[in-house]
Structure formats: structure tokens, C-alpha cells
Amino acid sequence: MITLLIGKIIGQGRTAEVYEWKDNKVVKLFKETISKNSITHEYRINQVLHNLGIPVAKTYDLIKVDGKYGIVYEYIKAPSMMKVLSSKPWKVDQLAKMMANLHKVLQKHVDIELQNQNKRIKGNIALTDRLPSDIKKKLYDYIDTLPDDNILCHGDLHPDNILISRDRVIVIDWMTAAKGNPLSDVARTSIMFKYGTIPEPTTDTQKYIIQRIRHRFLIKYIKRYLKLSGGNIKEIEKWEVPMAAARLIEGIPNGEKELLINLINKKINSM
């Protein structure tokens, strides 16, 4: 009976697919590789953040459909920032500054139960089979030298996880939320722009254009964020190697993983 409630698919990513639901809602159905604990975490953190006034989608229920766990959200009929950028690339500066403003707004002290960001980074590094044990040990020791904090970190902020409508901007996909140093979250975003591979099939001309837009977006985003935070680029860059190493356990293309490993090998001895 519950299967009949599912409408057409309206979005999909590495961890889940989103379908129309009843009563102006959507259901985000997670892939079987995603643990129930991770799904429950996303459900609970969205509830808490919504109650705190953080710009997130309202959650309604945690359900199971055809053996898959899902979260019922309000239906936000708005394009992602990525779709806006793809259709209107001349807005790159405006959108980059918008994301920086939003990221800074999200980064506040929150008195809620969340995993420590540094522990999460170490945990992810421990799980990868792409790094030898001596490199992992150096990374653990290096992370211990980095400043910790109690600031809300999204853990995966990029234009596909931001929805833009006329009257509101919403941040989605909070499964990786943690508390820690806000610059670690900015570094995570930075390495995705720097080393993220471009999906195929794509012509050489298209790749060149996408790379130029990405590069400009990152520059404008970082510049705006640093203006708002009063920080400096060197402090962000200190987090890039640990965040690159932590990303190796994710379902990203092998080509992107090789780029991240090259970065780690290049920087590890000078850290």
C-alpha cells in the first residue's frame, strides 16, 4: 500500500533518490548501502536544526518503503544552486557570494549532540584502504595540532545541496553534520571544487568552460567568506589534506581519488 504513494522521481544522488509523496511532500529513499543509523541521524538533525531556525527542510516522518528507509520532507519546489549556475553561468559571482554568506550564517555555536568534526575526519581516514598506515599516523598526529571548536559544520556544502526559491534558501543533506572548526568545513568545500572530476560524457570545450566557472566560483566564494570571517586563506589550507584523506572513503570516481592521493603525498612530509 505504501508503495502506491510514491510519485515520480525528482532528484537523485550518491546516497539516495527523492520522489514525490502525498500532501505536498517528498520522500528521500536511501540506498541499501546507507546505514539506518546514518539515516536516523539525518532525520533527527534536520528536526533539531529546523526548530533552531536554521534554513533546512521540515521533516515529517522516518519510514520504510520496499525494504528501503526514507525520510519524508516538505516539498520545496525550487532549483538547486547548481542548476541555476548551469543555466545562468553569468551569475557565478552572485551565487558564489550567496553560498559564502549562507555558509557563514550556518556556522554558529549549537548546543546539540553531534559528532566532533576532528574525530569524524580521523574515523573516515581509518576506513580508507587507499593510504598506508604510516601516512594515516602522520595525518592523525597532524589533525591533533589543528584548532578544534564547537561550531556547526554541514560536512558537504556545495551548490547541489542548496535550494533557491524566490523567498528562501534551503540547505539539504545534513547526514554528515558535525561540530568543530568552521574552517574545516570551508576546506571540504574547497577540495570538492579543486579536485572534483567532471562527469562524462563531456567534450573538451565543455570541460574547459566548467573548469573556468568552477575556478571563478571558488575564488569568489573564498574571498567573500574570508571577508565575513576575518580569517585568512592559509588557515583554510591547513585543513585541505585531512579533508582530502577523509573523502577517500566516499563513492567518488577513481580519477578524483588519485588527485586527492597525489595532493596528500605531495604535502604530507611538510606538515
ABEGO torsion letter per residue (X at the ends): XAAAABBBBABBBAABBBBBBBGGBBBBBBBAABBAAAAAAAAAAAAAAAAAGBBBBBBABBBBBGGBBBBBBBBBBBBBAAAAAAABAAAAAAAAAAAAAAAAAABBBBBBBBBBAAAAAAAAAAABAABBAAAAAAAAAAAAABBBBABBBAGABBAAABBBBAABBBBBGAAABBBEBAAAAAAAAAAAAAABBBBOBBBAAAAAAAAAAAAAAAAAAAAAAAAAAGBBAAAAAAAAAAAAAAAAABBBBAAAAAAAAAAAAAAAAAX
